[in-house]
């Protein structure tokens, strides 16, 4: 079952016109390369950080199940993210995975 990743990630904002009273913006469906970001299995574990050293926050998504990690490079800005298609995070020659246990 594929579930859409729907959230508003701090530092990857959609540029809301005004801040809501409770401090939380409504969730938005994040897209990469013009397509919604989905996880293959169940839950997603997103993390925002500058993974390529260009000063702009990128998105890392770990998924439940086999713990595969995907990196979505931000080709926009922190205020107006434009995420590229996801690529698997590599740990040497192997696919990086979310540690379990």
Backbone as XML, in Angstrom:
<?xml version="1.0"?>
<chain id="A" units="angstrom">
  <residue number="1" name="UNK">
    <atom name="N" x="0.850" y="-1.187" z="0.000"/>
    <atom name="CA" x="0.000" y="0.000" z="0.000"/>
    <atom name="C" x="0.890" y="1.242" z="0.000"/>
  </residue>
  <residue number="2" name="UNK">
    <atom name="N" x="0.647" y="2.164" z="-0.896"/>
    <atom name="CA" x="1.437" y="3.391" z="-0.963"/>
    <atom name="C" x="0.667" y="4.497" z="-0.257"/>
  </residue>
  <residue number="3" name="UNK">
    <atom name="N" x="1.332" y="5.184" z="0.646"/>
    <atom name="CA" x="0.717" y="6.281" z="1.377"/>
    <atom name="C" x="1.412" y="7.575" z="1.006"/>
  </residue>
  <residue number="4" name="UNK">
    <atom name="N" x="0.670" y="8.629" z="0.691"/>
    <atom name="CA" x="1.311" y="9.899" z="0.358"/>
    <atom name="C" x="1.942" y="10.530" z="1.586"/>
  </residue>
  <residue number="5" name="UNK">
    <atom name="N" x="3.103" y="11.111" z="1.379"/>
    <atom name="CA" x="3.778" y="11.841" z="2.449"/>
    <atom name="C" x="3.155" y="13.224" z="2.496"/>
  </residue>
  <residue number="6" name="UNK">
    <atom name="N" x="2.354" y="13.480" z="3.529"/>
    <atom name="CA" x="1.652" y="14.756" z="3.637"/>
    <atom name="C" x="2.065" y="15.438" z="4.929"/>
  </residue>
  <residue number="7" name="UNK">
    <atom name="N" x="2.803" y="16.528" z="4.806"/>
    <atom name="CA" x="3.230" y="17.270" z="5.972"/>
    <atom name="C" x="3.814" y="18.600" z="5.552"/>
  </residue>
  <residue number="8" name="UNK">
    <atom name="N" x="3.974" y="19.446" z="6.516"/>
    <atom name="CA" x="4.659" y="20.710" z="6.305"/>
    <atom name="C" x="5.953" y="20.601" z="7.089"/>
  </residue>
  <residue number="9" name="UNK">
    <atom name="N" x="7.067" y="20.525" z="6.397"/>
    <atom name="CA" x="8.346" y="20.308" z="7.040"/>
    <atom name="C" x="9.016" y="21.654" z="7.303"/>
  </residue>
  <residue number="10" name="UNK">
    <atom name="N" x="9.441" y="21.864" z="8.541"/>
    <atom name="CA" x="10.125" y="23.097" z="8.910"/>
    <atom name="C" x="11.341" y="23.283" z="8.013"/>
  </residue>
  <residue number="11" name="UNK">
    <atom name="N" x="11.463" y="24.439" z="7.411"/>
    <atom name="CA" x="12.587" y="24.711" z="6.539"/>
    <atom name="C" x="12.334" y="24.348" z="5.085"/>
  </residue>
  <residue number="12" name="UNK">
    <atom name="N" x="11.210" y="23.711" z="4.783"/>
    <atom name="CA" x="10.832" y="23.432" z="3.405"/>
    <atom name="C" x="9.434" y="23.982" z="3.181"/>
  </residue>
  <residue number="13" name="UNK">
    <atom name="N" x="9.238" y="25.227" z="3.574"/>
    <atom name="CA" x="7.919" y="25.837" z="3.562"/>
    <atom name="C" x="7.397" y="26.117" z="2.177"/>
  </residue>
  <residue number="14" name="UNK">
    <atom name="N" x="6.091" y="26.252" z="2.129"/>
    <atom name="CA" x="5.428" y="26.586" z="0.869"/>
    <atom name="C" x="5.172" y="28.081" z="0.778"/>
  </residue>
  <residue number="15" name="UNK">
    <atom name="N" x="5.694" y="28.850" z="1.734"/>
    <atom name="CA" x="5.541" y="30.291" z="1.689"/>
    <atom name="C" x="4.146" y="30.754" z="2.047"/>
  </residue>
  <residue number="16" name="UNK">
    <atom name="N" x="3.626" y="30.328" z="3.186"/>
    <atom name="CA" x="2.276" y="30.701" z="3.619"/>
    <atom name="C" x="2.159" y="32.213" z="3.751"/>
  </residue>
  <residue number="17" name="UNK">
    <atom name="N" x="1.010" y="32.753" z="3.377"/>
    <atom name="CA" x="0.785" y="34.197" z="3.395"/>
    <atom name="C" x="0.766" y="34.742" z="4.823"/>
  </residue>
  <residue number="18" name="UNK">
    <atom name="N" x="0.140" y="34.029" z="5.737"/>
    <atom name="CA" x="0.123" y="34.475" z="7.117"/>
    <atom name="C" x="0.224" y="33.281" z="8.041"/>
  </residue>
  <residue number="19" name="UNK">
    <atom name="N" x="0.794" y="33.500" z="9.212"/>
    <atom name="CA" x="0.967" y="32.418" z="10.167"/>
    <atom name="C" x="-0.345" y="32.136" z="10.889"/>
  </residue>
  <residue number="20" name="UNK">
    <atom name="N" x="-0.734" y="30.855" z="11.004"/>
    <atom name="CA" x="-1.960" y="30.513" z="11.725"/>
    <atom name="C" x="-1.836" y="30.845" z="13.207"/>
  </residue>
  <residue number="21" name="UNK">
    <atom name="N" x="-2.969" y="31.010" z="13.872"/>
    <atom name="CA" x="-2.981" y="31.396" z="15.286"/>
    <atom name="C" x="-2.331" y="30.352" z="16.172"/>
  </residue>
  <residue number="22" name="UNK">
    <atom name="N" x="-2.487" y="29.070" z="15.845"/>
    <atom name="CA" x="-1.906" y="28.022" z="16.685"/>
    <atom name="C" x="-0.450" y="27.737" z="16.347"/>
  </residue>
  <residue number="23" name="UNK">
    <atom name="N" x="0.126" y="28.429" z="15.365"/>
    <atom name="CA" x="1.514" y="28.248" z="14.986"/>
    <atom name="C" x="1.748" y="27.101" z="14.018"/>
  </residue>
  <residue number="24" name="UNK">
    <atom name="N" x="0.706" y="26.357" z="13.678"/>
    <atom name="CA" x="0.847" y="25.234" z="12.757"/>
    <atom name="C" x="0.120" y="25.519" z="11.453"/>
  </residue>
  <residue number="25" name="UNK">
    <atom name="N" x="0.800" y="25.275" z="10.371"/>
    <atom name="CA" x="0.174" y="25.411" z="9.055"/>
    <atom name="C" x="-0.520" y="24.098" z="8.713"/>
  </residue>
  <residue number="26" name="UNK">
    <atom name="N" x="-1.543" y="24.146" z="7.872"/>
    <atom name="CA" x="-2.184" y="22.894" z="7.463"/>
    <atom name="C" x="-1.193" y="22.039" z="6.673"/>
  </residue>
  <residue number="27" name="UNK">
    <atom name="N" x="-1.361" y="20.721" z="6.708"/>
    <atom name="CA" x="-0.433" y="19.864" z="5.964"/>
    <atom name="C" x="-0.566" y="20.088" z="4.462"/>
  </residue>
  <residue number="28" name="UNK">
    <atom name="N" x="0.535" y="19.877" z="3.779"/>
    <atom name="CA" x="0.549" y="19.963" z="2.322"/>
    <atom name="C" x="1.192" y="18.689" z="1.777"/>
  </residue>
  <residue number="29" name="UNK">
    <atom name="N" x="0.795" y="18.307" z="0.587"/>
    <atom name="CA" x="1.407" y="17.152" z="-0.056"/>
    <atom name="C" x="2.702" y="17.626" z="-0.710"/>
  </residue>
  <residue number="30" name="UNK">
    <atom name="N" x="3.805" y="17.055" z="-0.279"/>
    <atom name="CA" x="5.094" y="17.416" z="-0.859"/>
    <atom name="C" x="5.281" y="16.704" z="-2.186"/>
  </residue>
  <residue number="31" name="UNK">
    <atom name="N" x="5.856" y="17.431" z="-3.135"/>
    <atom name="CA" x="6.124" y="16.864" z="-4.452"/>
    <atom name="C" x="7.610" y="16.949" z="-4.753"/>
  </residue>
  <residue number="32" name="UNK">
    <atom name="N" x="8.079" y="15.998" z="-5.530"/>
    <atom name="CA" x="9.447" y="15.999" z="-6.032"/>
    <atom name="C" x="9.375" y="15.701" z="-7.520"/>
  </residue>
  <residue number="33" name="UNK">
    <atom name="N" x="10.012" y="16.536" z="-8.307"/>
    <atom name="CA" x="9.994" y="16.405" z="-9.766"/>
    <atom name="C" x="8.555" y="16.358" z="-10.292"/>
  </residue>
  <residue number="34" name="UNK">
    <atom name="N" x="7.664" y="17.137" z="-9.647"/>
    <atom name="CA" x="6.283" y="17.254" z="-10.102"/>
    <atom name="C" x="5.360" y="16.113" z="-9.718"/>
  </residue>
  <residue number="35" name="UNK">
    <atom name="N" x="5.832" y="15.153" z="-8.907"/>
    <atom name="CA" x="5.009" y="14.023" z="-8.483"/>
    <atom name="C" x="4.968" y="13.966" z="-6.960"/>
  </residue>
  <residue number="36" name="UNK">
    <atom name="N" x="3.835" y="13.546" z="-6.374"/>
    <atom name="CA" x="3.759" y="13.426" z="-4.911"/>
    <atom name="C" x="4.798" y="12.443" z="-4.383"/>
  </residue>
  <residue number="37" name="UNK">
    <atom name="N" x="5.380" y="12.768" z="-3.237"/>
    <atom name="CA" x="6.315" y="11.861" z="-2.592"/>
    <atom name="C" x="5.504" y="10.808" z="-1.846"/>
  </residue>
  <residue number="38" name="UNK">
    <atom name="N" x="5.741" y="9.549" z="-2.171"/>
    <atom name="CA" x="5.048" y="8.431" z="-1.543"/>
    <atom name="C" x="6.068" y="7.496" z="-0.901"/>
  </residue>
  <residue number="39" name="UNK">
    <atom name="N" x="5.609" y="6.767" z="0.101"/>
    <atom name="CA" x="6.413" y="5.686" z="0.651"/>
    <atom name="C" x="5.802" y="4.380" z="0.186"/>
  </residue>
  <residue number="40" name="UNK">
    <atom name="N" x="6.646" y="3.403" z="-0.076"/>
    <atom name="CA" x="6.147" y="2.103" z="-0.542"/>
    <atom name="C" x="5.421" y="1.354" z="0.565"/>
  </residue>
  <residue number="41" name="UNK">
    <atom name="N" x="5.916" y="1.496" z="1.783"/>
    <atom name="CA" x="5.368" y="0.730" z="2.902"/>
    <atom name="C" x="5.099" y="1.663" z="4.067"/>
  </residue>
  <residue number="42" name="UNK">
    <atom name="N" x="3.846" y="1.803" z="4.449"/>
    <atom name="CA" x="3.453" y="2.444" z="5.692"/>
    <atom name="C" x="3.997" y="3.821" z="5.975"/>
  </residue>
  <residue number="43" name="UNK">
    <atom name="N" x="4.620" y="3.948" z="7.110"/>
    <atom name="CA" x="5.008" y="5.239" z="7.674"/>
    <atom name="C" x="6.269" y="5.806" z="7.023"/>
  </residue>
  <residue number="44" name="UNK">
    <atom name="N" x="6.391" y="7.120" z="7.084"/>
    <atom name="CA" x="7.588" y="7.801" z="6.604"/>
    <atom name="C" x="8.232" y="8.535" z="7.761"/>
  </residue>
  <residue number="45" name="UNK">
    <atom name="N" x="9.539" y="8.643" z="7.719"/>
    <atom name="CA" x="10.296" y="9.376" z="8.731"/>
    <atom name="C" x="11.109" y="10.455" z="8.024"/>
  </residue>
  <residue number="46" name="UNK">
    <atom name="N" x="10.544" y="11.676" z="7.889"/>
    <atom name="CA" x="11.263" y="12.738" z="7.184"/>
    <atom name="C" x="12.280" y="13.438" z="8.082"/>
  </residue>
  <residue number="47" name="UNK">
    <atom name="N" x="13.338" y="13.946" z="7.463"/>
    <atom name="CA" x="14.356" y="14.733" z="8.151"/>
    <atom name="C" x="14.851" y="15.783" z="7.172"/>
  </residue>
  <residue number="48" name="UNK">
    <atom name="N" x="14.997" y="17.005" z="7.643"/>
    <atom name="CA" x="15.445" y="18.118" z="6.811"/>
    <atom name="C" x="16.867" y="18.490" z="7.199"/>
  </residue>
  <residue number="49" name="UNK">
    <atom name="N" x="17.713" y="18.648" z="6.210"/>
    <atom name="CA" x="19.093" y="19.080" z="6.434"/>
    <atom name="C" x="19.759" y="19.377" z="5.101"/>
  </residue>
  <residue number="50" name="UNK">
    <atom name="N" x="20.873" y="20.056" z="5.164"/>
    <atom name="CA" x="21.621" y="20.402" z="3.954"/>
    <atom name="C" x="22.594" y="19.255" z="3.662"/>
  </residue>
  <residue number="51" name="UNK">
    <atom name="N" x="22.188" y="18.302" z="2.848"/>
    <atom name="CA" x="22.983" y="17.105" z="2.600"/>
    <atom name="C" x="24.063" y="17.294" z="1.538"/>
  </residue>
  <residue number="52" name="UNK">
    <atom name="N" x="23.925" y="18.303" z="0.684"/>
    <atom name="CA" x="24.907" y="18.491" z="-0.381"/>
    <atom name="C" x="25.773" y="19.736" z="-0.187"/>
  </residue>
  <residue number="53" name="UNK">
    <atom name="N" x="25.631" y="20.414" z="0.950"/>
    <atom name="CA" x="26.505" y="21.534" z="1.292"/>
    <atom name="C" x="26.282" y="22.804" z="0.501"/>
  </residue>
  <residue number="54" name="UNK">
    <atom name="N" x="25.096" y="22.971" z="-0.121"/>
    <atom name="CA" x="24.849" y="24.181" z="-0.910"/>
    <atom name="C" x="24.141" y="25.277" z="-0.124"/>
  </residue>
  <residue number="55" name="UNK">
    <atom name="N" x="23.913" y="25.061" z="1.187"/>
    <atom name="CA" x="23.269" y="26.067" z="2.028"/>
    <atom name="C" x="21.755" y="26.035" z="1.990"/>
  </residue>
  <residue number="56" name="UNK">
    <atom name="N" x="21.172" y="25.082" z="1.269"/>
    <atom name="CA" x="19.718" y="24.963" z="1.145"/>
    <atom name="C" x="19.305" y="23.607" z="1.713"/>
  </residue>
  <residue number="57" name="UNK">
    <atom name="N" x="18.233" y="23.595" z="2.522"/>
    <atom name="CA" x="17.768" y="22.357" z="3.130"/>
    <atom name="C" x="17.205" y="21.386" z="2.091"/>
  </residue>
  <residue number="58" name="UNK">
    <atom name="N" x="17.625" y="20.130" z="2.214"/>
    <atom name="CA" x="17.131" y="19.035" z="1.394"/>
    <atom name="C" x="16.249" y="18.161" z="2.280"/>
  </residue>
  <residue number="59" name="UNK">
    <atom name="N" x="15.635" y="17.144" z="1.694"/>
    <atom name="CA" x="14.745" y="16.262" z="2.439"/>
    <atom name="C" x="15.253" y="14.835" z="2.370"/>
  </residue>
  <residue number="60" name="UNK">
    <atom name="N" x="15.355" y="14.190" z="3.532"/>
    <atom name="CA" x="15.682" y="12.770" z="3.634"/>
    <atom name="C" x="14.440" y="12.077" z="4.160"/>
  </residue>
  <residue number="61" name="UNK">
    <atom name="N" x="14.026" y="10.986" z="3.523"/>
    <atom name="CA" x="12.846" y="10.245" z="3.962"/>
    <atom name="C" x="13.225" y="8.786" z="4.158"/>
  </residue>
  <residue number="62" name="UNK">
    <atom name="N" x="13.027" y="8.306" z="5.387"/>
    <atom name="CA" x="13.197" y="6.885" z="5.672"/>
    <atom name="C" x="11.822" y="6.264" z="5.718"/>
  </residue>
  <residue number="63" name="UNK">
    <atom name="N" x="11.706" y="5.048" z="5.231"/>
    <atom name="CA" x="10.384" y="4.418" z="5.221"/>
    <atom name="C" x="10.373" y="3.166" z="6.084"/>
  </residue>
  <residue number="64" name="UNK">
    <atom name="N" x="9.203" y="2.879" z="6.629"/>
    <atom name="CA" x="8.974" y="1.695" z="7.441"/>
    <atom name="C" x="9.154" y="0.463" z="6.563"/>
  </residue>
  <residue number="65" name="UNK">
    <atom name="N" x="9.387" y="-0.658" z="7.151"/>
    <atom name="CA" x="9.593" y="-1.887" z="6.386"/>
    <atom name="C" x="11.072" y="-2.181" z="6.350"/>
  </residue>
  <residue number="66" name="UNK">
    <atom name="N" x="11.675" y="-2.068" z="5.176"/>
    <atom name="CA" x="13.097" y="-2.348" z="5.034"/>
    <atom name="C" x="13.965" y="-1.147" z="5.382"/>
  </residue>
  <residue number="67" name="UNK">
    <atom name="N" x="13.364" y="-0.012" z="5.722"/>
    <atom name="CA" x="14.113" y="1.156" z="6.161"/>
    <atom name="C" x="14.897" y="1.866" z="5.087"/>
  </residue>
  <residue number="68" name="UNK">
    <atom name="N" x="14.452" y="1.780" z="3.842"/>
    <atom name="CA" x="15.156" y="2.425" z="2.736"/>
    <atom name="C" x="15.132" y="3.941" z="2.935"/>
  </residue>
  <residue number="69" name="UNK">
    <atom name="N" x="16.252" y="4.584" z="2.645"/>
    <atom name="CA" x="16.383" y="6.041" z="2.768"/>
    <atom name="C" x="16.420" y="6.669" z="1.375"/>
  </residue>
  <residue number="70" name="UNK">
    <atom name="N" x="15.637" y="7.745" z="1.210"/>
    <atom name="CA" x="15.599" y="8.494" z="-0.042"/>
    <atom name="C" x="15.999" y="9.937" z="0.226"/>
  </residue>
  <residue number="71" name="UNK">
    <atom name="N" x="16.817" y="10.509" z="-0.656"/>
    <atom name="CA" x="17.226" y="11.912" z="-0.560"/>
    <atom name="C" x="16.570" y="12.675" z="-1.706"/>
  </residue>
  <residue number="72" name="UNK">
    <atom name="N" x="15.920" y="13.794" z="-1.350"/>
    <atom name="CA" x="15.294" y="14.693" z="-2.323"/>
    <atom name="C" x="16.033" y="16.018" z="-2.247"/>
  </residue>
  <residue number="73" name="UNK">
    <atom name="N" x="16.863" y="16.306" z="-3.243"/>
    <atom name="CA" x="17.666" y="17.523" z="-3.265"/>
    <atom name="C" x="16.768" y="18.724" z="-3.571"/>
  </residue>
  <residue number="74" name="UNK">
    <atom name="N" x="16.943" y="19.772" z="-2.789"/>
    <atom name="CA" x="16.177" y="20.999" z="-2.976"/>
    <atom name="C" x="16.887" y="21.878" z="-3.996"/>
  </residue>
  <residue number="75" name="UNK">
    <atom name="N" x="16.253" y="22.077" z="-5.137"/>
    <atom name="CA" x="16.812" y="22.924" z="-6.189"/>
    <atom name="C" x="16.253" y="24.336" z="-6.120"/>
  </residue>
  <residue number="76" name="UNK">
    <atom name="N" x="15.435" y="24.601" z="-5.105"/>
    <atom name="CA" x="14.870" y="25.933" z="-4.900"/>
    <atom name="C" x="15.571" y="26.625" z="-3.744"/>
  </residue>
  <residue number="77" name="UNK">
    <atom name="N" x="14.769" y="27.233" z="-2.889"/>
    <atom name="CA" x="15.286" y="27.919" z="-1.702"/>
    <atom name="C" x="14.633" y="27.312" z="-0.466"/>
  </residue>
  <residue number="78" name="UNK">
    <atom name="N" x="15.087" y="27.742" z="0.709"/>
    <atom name="CA" x="14.442" y="27.260" z="1.928"/>
    <atom name="C" x="13.000" y="27.761" z="2.026"/>
  </residue>
  <residue number="79" name="UNK">
    <atom name="N" x="12.740" y="28.975" z="1.542"/>
    <atom name="CA" x="11.383" y="29.537" z="1.601"/>
    <atom name="C" x="10.470" y="28.943" z="0.527"/>
  </residue>
  <residue number="80" name="UNK">
    <atom name="N" x="11.022" y="28.586" z="-0.614"/>
    <atom name="CA" x="10.253" y="28.027" z="-1.736"/>
    <atom name="C" x="10.998" y="26.798" z="-2.258"/>
  </residue>
  <residue number="81" name="UNK">
    <atom name="N" x="10.766" y="25.679" z="-1.599"/>
    <atom name="CA" x="11.455" y="24.447" z="-1.975"/>
    <atom name="C" x="10.988" y="23.943" z="-3.333"/>
  </residue>
  <residue number="82" name="UNK">
    <atom name="N" x="11.919" y="23.388" z="-4.088"/>
    <atom name="CA" x="11.629" y="22.704" z="-5.342"/>
    <atom name="C" x="12.464" y="21.432" z="-5.304"/>
  </residue>
  <residue number="83" name="UNK">
    <atom name="N" x="11.814" y="20.333" z="-4.940"/>
    <atom name="CA" x="12.530" y="19.089" z="-4.722"/>
    <atom name="C" x="12.712" y="18.305" z="-6.012"/>
  </residue>
  <residue number="84" name="UNK">
    <atom name="N" x="13.945" y="17.816" z="-6.221"/>
    <atom name="CA" x="14.250" y="16.956" z="-7.365"/>
    <atom name="C" x="13.762" y="15.550" z="-7.064"/>
  </residue>
  <residue number="85" name="UNK">
    <atom name="N" x="13.736" y="14.710" z="-8.077"/>
    <atom name="CA" x="13.355" y="13.313" z="-7.892"/>
    <atom name="C" x="14.255" y="12.665" z="-6.847"/>
  </residue>
  <residue number="86" name="UNK">
    <atom name="N" x="13.679" y="11.766" z="-6.074"/>
    <atom name="CA" x="14.430" y="11.104" z="-5.017"/>
    <atom name="C" x="15.432" y="10.104" z="-5.549"/>
  </residue>
  <residue number="87" name="UNK">
    <atom name="N" x="16.555" y="10.011" z="-4.842"/>
    <atom name="CA" x="17.563" y="8.997" z="-5.119"/>
    <atom name="C" x="17.846" y="8.263" z="-3.818"/>
  </residue>
  <residue number="88" name="UNK">
    <atom name="N" x="18.161" y="6.986" z="-3.925"/>
    <atom name="CA" x="18.466" y="6.219" z="-2.727"/>
    <atom name="C" x="19.749" y="6.739" z="-2.094"/>
  </residue>
  <residue number="89" name="UNK">
    <atom name="N" x="19.707" y="6.861" z="-0.779"/>
    <atom name="CA" x="20.890" y="7.230" z="-0.012"/>
    <atom name="C" x="21.835" y="6.039" z="-0.033"/>
  </residue>
  <residue number="90" name="UNK">
    <atom name="N" x="23.085" y="6.264" z="-0.360"/>
    <atom name="CA" x="24.057" y="5.175" z="-0.445"/>
    <atom name="C" x="25.012" y="5.219" z="0.742"/>
  </residue>
  <residue number="91" name="UNK">
    <atom name="N" x="25.284" y="4.041" z="1.283"/>
    <atom name="CA" x="26.247" y="3.869" z="2.370"/>
    <atom name="C" x="27.363" y="3.004" z="1.801"/>
  </residue>
  <residue number="92" name="UNK">
    <atom name="N" x="28.322" y="3.643" z="1.144"/>
    <atom name="CA" x="29.327" y="2.870" z="0.424"/>
    <atom name="C" x="28.696" y="2.240" z="-0.803"/>
  </residue>
  <residue number="93" name="UNK">
    <atom name="N" x="28.805" y="0.932" z="-0.945"/>
    <atom name="CA" x="28.228" y="0.230" z="-2.081"/>
    <atom name="C" x="26.804" y="-0.218" z="-1.823"/>
  </residue>
  <residue number="94" name="UNK">
    <atom name="N" x="26.353" y="-0.132" z="-0.565"/>
    <atom name="CA" x="25.014" y="-0.598" z="-0.212"/>
    <atom name="C" x="24.051" y="0.567" z="-0.088"/>
  </residue>
  <residue number="95" name="UNK">
    <atom name="N" x="22.741" y="0.256" z="-0.245"/>
    <atom name="CA" x="21.711" y="1.261" z="0.018"/>
    <atom name="C" x="21.694" y="1.549" z="1.507"/>
  </residue>
  <residue number="96" name="UNK">
    <atom name="N" x="21.698" y="2.855" z="1.867"/>
    <atom name="CA" x="21.589" y="3.224" z="3.268"/>
    <atom name="C" x="20.214" y="2.853" z="3.803"/>
  </residue>
  <residue number="97" name="UNK">
    <atom name="N" x="20.153" y="2.524" z="5.065"/>
    <atom name="CA" x="18.881" y="2.115" z="5.683"/>
    <atom name="C" x="18.749" y="2.731" z="7.071"/>
  </residue>
  <residue number="98" name="UNK">
    <atom name="N" x="17.499" y="2.913" z="7.489"/>
    <atom name="CA" x="17.207" y="3.368" z="8.847"/>
    <atom name="C" x="17.622" y="2.247" z="9.800"/>
  </residue>
  <residue number="99" name="UNK">
    <atom name="N" x="18.468" y="2.546" z="10.799"/>
    <atom name="CA" x="18.861" y="1.487" z="11.726"/>
    <atom name="C" x="17.671" y="0.996" z="12.544"/>
  </residue>
  <residue number="100" name="UNK">
    <atom name="N" x="17.630" y="-0.295" z="12.795"/>
    <atom name="CA" x="16.559" y="-0.888" z="13.596"/>
    <atom name="C" x="17.169" y="-1.709" z="14.718"/>
  </residue>
  <residue number="101" name="UNK">
    <atom name="N" x="16.331" y="-1.993" z="15.707"/>
    <atom name="CA" x="16.777" y="-2.873" z="16.785"/>
    <atom name="C" x="17.057" y="-2.178" z="17.976"/>
  </residue>
</chain>
